Amino acid sequence: MADLNTLPGVFEQVGLVSGIRWRILRNSLRRKNNRWDLVGMIFAGVFSGALVVGLSVLFFIGGYTFLAKGRPEWFAFLFWAIFLWWQIFPIFVAGFGSNFEFTTLLRFPMSLRAFYLLGLGYGLADFASLSSICWILSMLVGAAFAKPSSVPILLLVSVLFVLVNVTLERLTSSILEKLLSKRRSREIFLTVFVLAMVSLNLLNPLMQKYGSEAKPYFLNILPYIAWLPGSLSGNAIQAGMHGNYREFLLAFSGLLCWFVVLTLLLWRRFAAQFAGEETSESAAPALVRQKARPESAIVIDKPGFLPPQVSAVYAKEFRYMTRNGFAFMSLVIPPVMVLFFTMQFSNLLSHNPNYKHWLHLFYPGMMAYMILILLSPAYNSFAFEGKGIQMYFMSPADFREIFLGKNLFVLTLVAIELLLVLSMLTWRIGWPGAPLFVSTIGAAIFAVVGQLTIANWSSLSFPKKMELGKMKGQRNSGVAIWTAFGVQIGLSGICALILAAGIWTRNLWLPTITFAGLTVVVSAGYGASLSALNDLAQRKKELLIETLCR
């Protein structure tokens, strides 16, 4: 019995848990939906790998050139680029990251040290970490070709730099996970984050206007960032290459201090999770007084000109949108981006009269951008239903009516956004002429209606559960994502060819007539598909309930 009560070694615990996770992943591939999801993620990995390989070539050239020209201090720029990527990119893709909850490892009997090592290993398996390590290796190979004697110093600094980054990234992710455990804080964070990202578009006009005045202030800031990991790594390599070992030890000690302090903080954070820290949104028990709701409030928000089943779904979709701050935020992005894009390019092109007519291409361009944002959720339209999906199969409503309600709500959003975007473009750029204006509206109607049938099929065939107000793991299935991109790229290409045909034939009304005919065709196809989708929903009933009710 004494042997049964003794835990295995730390590395043995890590190996056992990793083996269990691998078996869970392998067994999950028995489901057809998960296999298709894996295929979609493999395609995404191929394109991401191409990006990593392309940038690896640049880091190889940089490492070779900096040493060949005797400028080792320039390595600080490469380390800063990797540092910013490693720490910022995981925040960008927070909604597309792995849905694996790290604290679920606590159900296995393990020690705190094993839990800590698994946490670091999970951080090293992240895309940002893997790509950064590839770039560091490319930089080291380039430096080895230029000056083989520099490899020991570069390798020593790079290993410590990797440890600092992975520890800081895990600490940041753990803190954010705790701060964003509440729905309201997640929505506030996303709002501030999106506004900050959009505000980056103001940097170019601000630099053009105040760039010369801001340069002295920027130079004054440089000494204050010399103690950050990117600068310390560059300083250590510069001192090591020049034989100044006192400065090398000073910079290397600074990196080592970063690693020790971050390790202590991360250990304390993981210790709190290991002790059973609860970050649930559940409120403490309290007496709740139910307020009487007027009967008129139940009916007043349902469109009266629609059948009852369709209007009920329409009203439900509206309530989902108002409860989901992330979805509501996506409605603000297209008009704001119109403002910034026109600010960036209108001044540039208006100075040359020969290129002024190119400004009117903003109309179909922004239409395509807006549809890309608004139509993507339609490819997983049952994402927020959860256990409510069972009510659809028990209610006196066919999926034909359910899809009609959902699709009409999407069309309403697109119509409002299209009107707002076109109004802003007319204000910022000017009237493009009736042919292009009407053609843009016709192209938008054709592109939206043409996608609805495929989007409805994707919603039934590749469902993925999401939760209102949640960031982590909130993405469609891999196949749904690639289906949406493929269809939207294909329809955008068709619209571009039709608009170009009108310019080539000098018949500016030709696109409008063509889009009108195509809209009639896709509308007839959409109407005919509703009955088939109703039958498909019955065949996919078990898949929908199993996926959305977990």
C-alpha positions as CSV (number, residue, x, y, z in Angstrom):
1,M,0.0,0.0,0.0
2,A,2.9,2.4,0.6
3,D,3.9,2.0,-3.0
4,L,0.4,2.9,-4.2
5,N,0.5,6.2,-2.1
6,T,3.8,7.3,-3.7
7,L,3.5,9.7,-6.7
8,P,5.8,9.0,-9.6
9,G,8.7,11.4,-10.4
10,V,8.0,14.8,-11.9
11,F,9.0,13.9,-15.4
12,E,7.1,10.6,-15.2
13,Q,4.0,12.6,-14.2
14,V,4.5,14.9,-17.2
15,G,4.9,11.9,-19.5
16,L,1.8,10.2,-18.1
17,V,-0.4,13.3,-18.4
18,S,0.9,14.0,-22.0
19,G,0.1,10.4,-22.9
20,I,-3.5,10.8,-21.6
21,R,-4.0,14.0,-23.5
22,W,-2.7,12.4,-26.7
23,R,-5.2,9.5,-26.3
24,I,-8.0,11.9,-25.7
25,L,-7.1,13.7,-28.9
26,R,-6.8,10.5,-30.9
27,N,-10.1,9.2,-29.6
28,S,-11.8,12.4,-30.4
29,L,-10.9,12.0,-34.1
30,R,-13.4,9.1,-34.3
31,R,-16.1,11.8,-34.7
32,K,-16.4,12.9,-38.3
33,N,-16.8,16.5,-37.4
34,N,-13.6,16.5,-35.4
35,R,-11.7,15.0,-38.4
36,W,-12.9,17.7,-40.7
37,D,-12.0,20.3,-38.1
38,L,-8.5,18.8,-38.0
39,V,-8.3,19.0,-41.8
40,G,-9.2,22.7,-41.7
41,M,-6.6,23.4,-39.0
42,I,-4.0,21.5,-41.1
43,F,-4.7,23.8,-44.0
44,A,-4.3,26.8,-41.7
45,G,-1.1,25.3,-40.4
46,V,0.3,25.0,-43.9
47,F,-0.3,28.7,-44.6
48,S,1.0,29.7,-41.2
49,G,4.1,27.5,-41.9
50,A,4.7,29.4,-45.2
51,L,4.6,32.7,-43.2
52,V,7.1,31.3,-40.7
53,V,9.5,30.0,-43.3
54,G,9.4,33.2,-45.3
55,L,10.3,35.3,-42.2
56,S,12.9,32.7,-41.2
57,V,14.7,33.5,-44.4
58,L,14.7,37.2,-43.4
59,F,16.1,36.4,-39.9
60,F,18.8,34.2,-41.5
61,I,19.8,37.1,-43.8
62,G,19.7,39.5,-40.8
63,G,21.9,37.3,-38.6
64,Y,24.4,36.8,-41.4
65,T,24.5,40.4,-42.5
66,F,24.8,42.0,-39.1
67,L,27.9,40.0,-38.2
68,A,29.4,40.1,-41.7
69,K,29.3,43.9,-41.6
70,G,30.5,44.1,-38.0
71,R,27.3,45.5,-36.5
72,P,26.3,43.0,-33.8
73,E,24.4,45.8,-32.0
74,W,21.7,45.5,-34.7
75,F,20.7,42.1,-33.2
76,A,18.6,44.1,-30.8
77,F,16.1,44.9,-33.6
78,L,15.7,41.2,-34.3
79,F,15.2,40.3,-30.6
80,W,12.8,43.2,-30.2
81,A,10.7,41.9,-33.1
82,I,10.6,38.4,-31.7
83,F,9.8,39.7,-28.2
84,L,6.9,41.9,-29.4
85,W,5.5,39.0,-31.6
86,W,5.8,36.5,-28.7
87,Q,3.9,38.6,-26.2
88,I,1.4,40.5,-28.4
89,F,0.3,37.8,-30.9
90,P,-1.3,35.5,-28.3
91,I,-3.6,38.4,-27.3
92,F,-4.6,38.9,-30.9
93,V,-5.6,35.3,-31.3
94,A,-7.2,34.9,-27.9
95,G,-10.5,34.1,-29.5
96,F,-9.0,31.5,-31.9
97,G,-6.7,29.7,-29.4
98,S,-7.0,26.3,-28.0
99,N,-10.1,25.6,-26.0
100,F,-8.2,23.4,-23.6
101,E,-8.6,24.6,-20.0
102,F,-5.2,24.3,-18.5
103,T,-6.5,23.9,-14.9
104,T,-8.3,20.7,-16.0
105,L,-5.0,19.0,-15.5
106,L,-5.6,19.2,-11.7
107,R,-8.0,16.3,-11.9
108,F,-4.9,14.1,-12.3
109,P,-2.8,13.3,-9.2
110,M,0.3,15.4,-9.7
111,S,2.7,17.6,-7.8
112,L,3.0,21.4,-8.1
113,R,6.3,21.0,-9.9
114,A,4.8,18.7,-12.5
115,F,1.9,21.2,-12.9
116,Y,4.4,24.0,-13.4
117,L,6.4,22.1,-16.0
118,L,3.3,21.2,-17.9
119,G,2.3,24.9,-17.9
120,L,5.6,25.9,-19.4
121,G,5.4,23.1,-22.0
122,Y,1.9,24.2,-23.0
123,G,3.4,27.7,-23.5
124,L,6.2,26.3,-25.7
125,A,3.6,24.5,-27.9
126,D,1.9,27.8,-28.8
127,F,2.1,29.0,-32.4
128,A,3.8,32.3,-31.3
129,S,6.4,30.3,-29.3
130,L,7.1,27.8,-32.1
131,S,7.4,30.5,-34.8
132,S,9.7,32.6,-32.5
133,I,12.0,29.7,-31.8
134,C,12.2,28.9,-35.6
135,W,13.2,32.5,-36.2
136,I,15.9,32.4,-33.4
137,L,17.3,29.2,-34.9
138,S,17.4,30.8,-38.4
139,M,19.2,33.8,-36.9
140,L,21.7,31.6,-35.2
141,V,22.4,29.6,-38.4
142,G,22.9,32.9,-40.3
143,A,25.3,34.1,-37.6
144,A,27.2,30.8,-37.7
145,F,27.8,31.1,-41.5
146,A,29.1,34.7,-41.0
147,K,31.2,34.1,-37.9
148,P,31.3,30.6,-36.3
149,S,33.0,31.8,-33.2
150,S,29.9,33.8,-32.3
151,V,27.7,30.8,-31.9
152,P,28.3,30.0,-28.1
153,I,27.5,33.6,-27.1
154,L,24.5,33.8,-29.3
155,L,23.2,30.4,-28.2
156,L,23.6,31.2,-24.5
157,V,21.8,34.5,-24.8
158,S,19.1,33.0,-27.0
159,V,18.3,30.2,-24.6
160,L,17.8,32.6,-21.7
161,F,15.8,34.9,-24.0
162,V,13.5,32.0,-24.8
163,L,13.0,31.1,-21.2
164,V,12.2,34.7,-20.3
165,N,9.6,35.0,-23.1
166,V,7.8,31.7,-22.4
167,T,7.6,32.5,-18.7
168,L,6.3,36.0,-19.3
169,E,3.8,34.8,-21.8
170,R,2.4,32.2,-19.5
171,L,2.3,34.7,-16.6
172,T,0.4,37.2,-18.8
173,S,-2.0,34.6,-20.0
174,S,-2.7,33.4,-16.5
175,I,-3.3,36.9,-15.2
176,L,-5.6,37.7,-18.2
177,E,-7.5,34.5,-17.6
178,K,-8.3,35.6,-14.1
179,L,-9.1,39.2,-15.0
180,L,-11.3,38.1,-17.9
181,S,-13.2,35.4,-15.9
182,K,-16.2,37.8,-15.7
183,R,-18.2,38.6,-18.7
184,R,-18.4,42.3,-18.2
185,S,-14.7,42.6,-17.8
186,R,-14.2,40.6,-21.1
187,E,-16.5,42.9,-23.0
188,I,-14.7,46.0,-21.6
189,F,-11.3,44.6,-22.4
190,L,-12.4,43.7,-26.0
191,T,-13.9,47.1,-26.6
192,V,-10.7,48.9,-25.4
193,F,-8.5,46.4,-27.4
194,V,-10.4,46.9,-30.6
195,L,-10.5,50.7,-30.3
196,A,-6.7,50.6,-29.6
197,M,-6.1,48.5,-32.7
198,V,-8.3,50.7,-34.8
199,S,-6.6,53.8,-33.5
200,L,-3.2,52.5,-34.9
201,N,-4.5,53.7,-38.2
202,L,-4.0,57.2,-37.0
203,L,-0.3,56.7,-36.5
204,N,0.5,57.4,-40.2
205,P,-1.3,60.8,-40.5
206,L,0.1,61.8,-37.0
207,M,3.6,60.9,-38.0
208,Q,3.3,62.8,-41.2
209,K,2.2,65.9,-39.3
210,Y,4.2,65.7,-36.1
211,G,7.0,63.2,-37.0
212,S,9.8,65.7,-37.0
213,E,8.7,67.1,-33.7
214,A,8.3,63.7,-32.1
215,K,11.7,62.4,-33.0
216,P,13.6,64.1,-30.1
217,Y,11.0,62.7,-27.6
218,F,11.4,59.2,-29.0
219,L,15.2,59.4,-28.6
220,N,14.7,60.5,-25.0
221,I,12.6,57.4,-24.3
222,L,15.2,54.9,-25.6
223,P,17.3,54.9,-22.4
224,Y,14.2,53.8,-20.4
225,I,13.7,50.7,-22.5
226,A,17.3,49.5,-22.3
227,W,16.4,47.3,-19.3
228,L,13.8,45.3,-21.3
229,P,14.6,41.8,-22.6
230,G,14.9,42.8,-26.2
231,S,17.5,45.5,-25.5
232,L,19.4,43.4,-22.9
233,S,19.8,40.6,-25.4
234,G,21.1,42.9,-28.0
235,N,23.5,44.6,-25.6
236,A,24.8,41.2,-24.4
237,I,25.6,40.1,-27.9
238,Q,27.2,43.4,-28.8
239,A,29.4,43.2,-25.7
240,G,30.3,39.6,-26.3
241,M,31.3,40.2,-29.9
242,H,33.5,43.1,-29.0
243,G,35.2,41.2,-26.1
244,N,33.7,43.5,-23.4
245,Y,32.9,40.7,-20.9
246,R,32.0,43.1,-18.1
247,E,29.2,44.6,-20.1
248,F,28.2,41.1,-21.3
249,L,27.9,39.9,-17.7
250,L,25.9,42.9,-16.8
251,A,23.4,42.5,-19.6
252,F,23.2,38.7,-19.2
253,S,22.6,39.2,-15.4
254,G,19.8,41.6,-16.3
255,L,18.2,38.9,-18.4
256,L,18.7,36.3,-15.6
257,C,17.0,38.7,-13.1
258,W,14.0,38.9,-15.5
259,F,13.9,35.1,-15.6
260,V,14.1,34.6,-11.8
261,V,11.5,37.3,-11.0
262,L,9.1,36.0,-13.7
263,T,9.6,32.5,-12.5
264,L,8.7,33.4,-8.9
265,L,5.6,35.3,-10.0
266,L,4.5,32.4,-12.3
267,W,5.1,29.9,-9.6
268,R,3.0,31.9,-7.2
269,R,0.2,32.2,-9.8
270,F,0.3,28.5,-10.6
271,A,0.3,27.7,-6.9
272,A,-2.9,29.6,-6.5
273,Q,-4.5,27.6,-9.3
274,F,-3.1,24.4,-7.9
275,A,-4.7,25.2,-4.6
276,G,-8.1,25.3,-6.3
277,E,-8.6,28.9,-7.2
278,E,-12.1,29.4,-8.5
279,T,-12.7,32.0,-11.3
280,S,-16.4,31.1,-12.0
281,E,-18.9,33.7,-13.0
282,S,-21.5,32.2,-10.7
283,A,-22.9,34.8,-8.3
284,A,-23.2,34.2,-4.6
285,P,-26.6,32.9,-3.4
286,A,-29.0,35.8,-2.8
287,L,-32.7,36.4,-2.6
288,V,-33.9,37.5,-6.1
289,R,-37.1,39.3,-6.4
290,Q,-38.7,38.5,-9.7
291,K,-40.0,41.5,-11.5
292,A,-43.3,41.3,-13.3
293,R,-42.8,41.7,-17.0
294,P,-45.6,43.4,-19.0
295,E,-47.2,41.2,-21.5
296,S,-46.7,43.9,-24.2
297,A,-42.9,43.5,-23.8
298,I,-43.1,40.0,-25.0
299,V,-44.9,40.9,-28.3
300,I,-43.7,44.4,-29.0
301,D,-40.2,43.4,-30.3
302,K,-41.6,40.8,-32.8
303,P,-42.1,42.0,-36.4
304,G,-45.8,41.8,-37.0
305,F,-45.6,41.3,-40.8
306,L,-43.8,38.0,-40.4
307,P,-45.2,34.6,-39.5
308,P,-45.2,33.9,-35.8
309,Q,-42.4,31.3,-35.9
310,V,-40.2,33.4,-38.1
311,S,-40.7,36.6,-36.1
312,A,-39.9,34.7,-32.8
313,V,-36.6,33.5,-34.2
314,Y,-35.9,37.1,-35.6
315,A,-36.6,38.6,-32.1
316,K,-34.4,35.9,-30.4
317,E,-31.5,36.7,-32.8
318,F,-31.8,40.4,-31.9
319,R,-31.7,39.6,-28.2
320,Y,-28.6,37.4,-28.7
321,M,-26.9,40.3,-30.5
322,T,-27.7,42.8,-27.7
323,R,-26.4,40.4,-25.1
324,N,-23.2,39.6,-26.9
325,G,-20.9,42.7,-26.8
326,F,-18.4,41.1,-29.1
327,A,-21.0,40.7,-31.9
328,F,-22.3,44.2,-31.3
329,M,-18.7,45.6,-31.6
330,S,-18.3,44.0,-35.0
331,L,-21.1,46.3,-36.3
332,V,-19.0,49.4,-35.4
333,I,-15.8,48.2,-37.1
334,P,-16.9,48.7,-40.8
335,P,-17.9,52.4,-40.5
336,V,-14.8,53.2,-38.5
337,M,-12.5,51.4,-40.9
338,V,-14.2,53.4,-43.8
339,L,-13.2,56.6,-42.0
340,F,-9.6,55.5,-41.5
341,F,-9.1,54.0,-45.0
342,T,-10.4,57.1,-46.7
343,M,-8.2,59.2,-44.5
344,Q,-5.2,57.1,-45.5
345,F,-5.7,57.1,-49.3
346,S,-7.9,60.0,-50.2
347,N,-5.2,62.6,-49.6
348,L,-2.6,60.5,-51.3
349,L,-4.7,60.0,-54.5
350,S,-6.4,63.3,-54.7
351,H,-3.2,65.1,-55.3
352,N,-2.8,63.3,-58.7
353,P,-5.9,63.9,-60.9
354,N,-5.0,60.9,-63.1
355,Y,-5.7,58.5,-60.2
356,K,-8.6,60.3,-58.6
357,H,-11.1,57.9,-60.2
358,W,-9.5,55.0,-58.3
359,L,-11.0,56.4,-55.1
360,H,-14.4,55.2,-56.3
361,L,-13.1,51.6,-56.0
362,F,-13.6,52.1,-52.3
363,Y,-17.3,51.4,-52.8
364,P,-17.1,47.8,-53.9
365,G,-13.9,47.2,-51.8
366,M,-15.6,48.3,-48.6
367,M,-18.7,46.4,-49.5
368,A,-16.6,43.2,-49.7
369,Y,-14.9,44.0,-46.4
370,M,-18.2,44.6,-44.7
371,I,-19.8,41.3,-46.0
372,L,-16.7,39.4,-44.9
373,I,-17.2,40.6,-41.3
374,L,-21.0,40.3,-41.1
375,L,-21.5,37.0,-42.9
376,S,-18.8,34.9,-41.2
377,P,-21.0,34.1,-38.1
378,A,-23.8,32.9,-40.4
379,Y,-21.7,29.8,-41.2
380,N,-22.3,28.7,-37.5
381,S,-25.7,30.2,-36.9
382,F,-26.6,27.8,-34.0
383,A,-23.4,28.5,-32.1
384,F,-25.1,30.2,-29.1
385,E,-28.2,28.0,-28.9
386,G,-26.6,25.5,-26.5
387,K,-29.2,23.2,-25.0
388,G,-31.9,25.3,-26.6
389,I,-31.3,23.5,-29.9
390,Q,-33.5,20.7,-28.5
391,M,-36.5,23.1,-28.4
392,Y,-36.2,23.6,-32.2
393,F,-36.9,19.9,-32.7
394,M,-39.9,19.9,-30.2
395,S,-41.4,23.2,-31.3
396,P,-44.2,23.5,-33.9
397,A,-41.7,25.1,-36.3
398,D,-39.8,23.7,-39.3
399,F,-36.2,24.5,-39.8
400,R,-37.3,26.3,-43.0
401,E,-38.9,28.9,-40.7
402,I,-36.0,28.9,-38.3
403,F,-33.5,29.6,-41.1
404,L,-35.8,32.3,-42.6
405,G,-35.8,34.1,-39.2
406,K,-32.0,33.9,-38.8
407,N,-31.3,34.9,-42.4
408,L,-33.7,37.8,-42.4
409,F,-32.0,39.2,-39.3
410,V,-28.6,38.9,-41.1
411,L,-30.1,40.7,-44.1
412,T,-31.3,43.4,-41.8
413,L,-27.9,44.0,-40.3
414,V,-26.3,44.0,-43.8
415,A,-28.8,46.5,-45.1
416,I,-28.2,48.8,-42.2
417,E,-24.4,48.5,-42.4
418,L,-24.5,48.9,-46.2
419,L,-26.5,52.1,-45.9
420,L,-24.2,53.5,-43.3
421,V,-21.0,52.6,-45.1
422,L,-22.2,54.0,-48.5
423,S,-23.3,57.2,-46.8
424,M,-19.9,57.6,-45.2
425,L,-18.1,56.9,-48.5
426,T,-20.3,59.5,-50.3
427,W,-19.5,62.0,-47.6
428,R,-15.7,61.3,-47.6
429,I,-15.1,60.6,-51.3
430,G,-18.0,62.0,-53.2
431,W,-20.8,60.6,-55.4
432,P,-19.4,57.9,-57.7
433,G,-22.1,58.1,-60.2
434,A,-25.4,56.2,-60.4
435,P,-24.0,53.2,-62.3
436,L,-21.3,52.3,-59.8
437,F,-23.5,53.1,-56.8
438,V,-26.3,50.8,-58.0
439,S,-23.8,48.2,-59.1
440,T,-22.3,48.1,-55.6
441,I,-25.7,47.6,-54.0
442,G,-26.5,44.9,-56.6
443,A,-23.2,43.1,-55.9
444,A,-23.8,43.2,-52.2
445,I,-27.3,41.7,-52.5
446,F,-26.0,38.9,-54.9
447,A,-23.0,38.1,-52.6
448,V,-25.1,37.9,-49.4
449,V,-28.0,35.9,-50.8
450,G,-25.6,33.7,-52.7
451,Q,-23.9,32.7,-49.4
452,L,-27.0,32.0,-47.3
453,T,-27.7,28.6,-48.7
454,I,-24.1,27.4,-48.1
455,A,-24.0,29.1,-44.7
456,N,-27.1,27.3,-43.6
457,W,-25.7,24.0,-44.8
458,S,-22.4,24.7,-42.9
459,S,-24.4,25.5,-39.7
460,L,-26.0,22.1,-39.8
461,S,-23.0,20.0,-41.0
462,F,-20.2,21.6,-38.9
463,P,-21.7,23.1,-35.7
464,K,-19.5,24.5,-33.0
465,K,-20.7,25.6,-29.6
466,M,-19.9,29.1,-28.4
467,E,-20.8,31.1,-25.3
468,L,-22.0,34.7,-25.0
469,G,-19.4,37.1,-23.7
470,K,-16.6,34.6,-23.8
471,M,-13.3,35.0,-25.6
472,K,-11.2,31.8,-25.3
473,G,-12.0,29.1,-27.8
474,Q,-14.7,31.2,-29.6
475,R,-14.2,30.2,-33.2
476,N,-16.1,28.2,-35.8
477,S,-15.0,24.8,-36.8
478,G,-12.0,24.5,-39.1
479,V,-14.2,23.4,-42.1
480,A,-16.7,26.2,-41.5
481,I,-13.9,28.8,-41.5
482,W,-12.4,27.6,-44.7
483,T,-15.8,27.2,-46.3
484,A,-16.7,30.8,-45.5
485,F,-13.4,32.2,-46.8
486,G,-13.6,30.1,-50.0
487,V,-17.1,31.1,-50.8
488,Q,-16.5,34.8,-50.0
489,I,-13.3,34.8,-52.1
490,G,-15.1,33.1,-55.0
491,L,-18.1,35.5,-54.9
492,S,-15.8,38.5,-54.6
493,G,-13.9,37.3,-57.6
494,I,-17.1,37.0,-59.6
495,C,-18.3,40.4,-58.6
496,A,-14.9,41.9,-59.5
497,L,-15.0,40.3,-63.0
498,I,-18.5,41.6,-63.6
499,L,-17.5,45.2,-62.5
500,A,-14.4,45.0,-64.7
501,A,-16.5,43.8,-67.6
502,G,-18.6,46.9,-67.3
503,I,-15.4,49.1,-67.5
504,W,-13.9,47.1,-70.4
505,T,-17.1,47.2,-72.5
506,R,-17.7,50.9,-71.6
507,N,-21.2,49.8,-70.6
508,L,-21.5,51.0,-67.0
509,W,-25.0,49.6,-66.5
510,L,-24.0,46.1,-67.6
511,P,-22.9,45.1,-64.0
512,T,-26.3,46.2,-62.6
513,I,-28.2,44.1,-65.1
514,T,-25.9,41.1,-64.6
515,F,-26.2,41.3,-60.8
516,A,-30.0,41.6,-61.0
517,G,-30.1,38.4,-63.1
518,L,-27.7,36.6,-60.8
519,T,-29.7,37.7,-57.7
520,V,-32.9,36.2,-59.2
521,V,-31.1,32.9,-59.8
522,V,-29.5,32.6,-56.3
523,S,-32.8,33.7,-54.7
524,A,-34.6,30.9,-56.4
525,G,-31.9,28.5,-55.4
526,Y,-32.1,29.7,-51.8
527,G,-35.9,29.2,-51.7
528,A,-35.6,25.7,-53.1
529,S,-32.9,24.8,-50.6
530,L,-35.0,25.5,-47.5
531,S,-37.0,22.3,-47.8
532,A,-33.8,20.3,-48.4
533,L,-32.2,21.9,-45.4
534,N,-35.3,21.0,-43.3
535,D,-34.7,17.3,-44.2
536,L,-30.9,17.7,-43.5
537,A,-31.6,19.1,-40.1
538,Q,-33.6,16.0,-39.1
539,R,-30.7,13.8,-40.3
540,K,-28.2,16.0,-38.4
541,K,-30.3,16.1,-35.2
542,E,-28.0,13.8,-33.1
543,L,-24.9,15.7,-34.2
544,L,-26.4,19.1,-33.4
545,I,-27.7,18.0,-30.0
546,E,-24.4,16.2,-29.1
547,T,-22.2,19.2,-30.1
548,L,-24.3,22.0,-28.7
549,C,-25.5,20.4,-25.5
550,R,-22.0,19.4,-24.2
